[in-house]
Amino acid sequence: MTGRLTTGDTRVLTRIEYDRRDRCWLWQGGHGARDGRPRYEHSGTGEQLVSRIVYRIFFGAPVPEGWHLHHECENPRCVNPWHLRPLTPPAHNQVHRRLRSECKNGHAYTPENTGWVTRQGGKTERYCKACHRERQARRAGR
């Protein structure tokens, strides 16, 4: 940890279930109603994500403005600072696209079921062929 701890920082640190450095540290306080990620009303500055508070406490600097914190462990309740990596929003989205093994409708991204399209601007994206076939069939049935 770096620097001087505020009273709010100390309160945050007392609500964490600690484990070894390589394991998840779980937040024992409140969670956001929207997404279930740990949140805390910190030092009168409004509700903040606990992962951002803990990152600042341990590494001595806040997450850069506009950047996301990626959970390397893929556990949104984890606040272990060594599991958190600051990423730009496009880089964070790219990481999560690579991690997904199924489309939003549950079809597996297998070589046979994965198509690729290059969008305007040169960005290549994958798509689910099963979903594409289903959309085409719905359009043909109109």
Protein Blocks (a to p, Z undefined) as FASTA:
>chain_A
ZZjddfklmmmmmmcccddfkbccddfbdcdfklopacddeehnapadfklmmmmmmnop
acdehiacddfkopakbccfklpccddfklmmmmmmmmpmbdfkopacdfklpccdddeh
hiacdddfklmmmmmmmmmmZZ
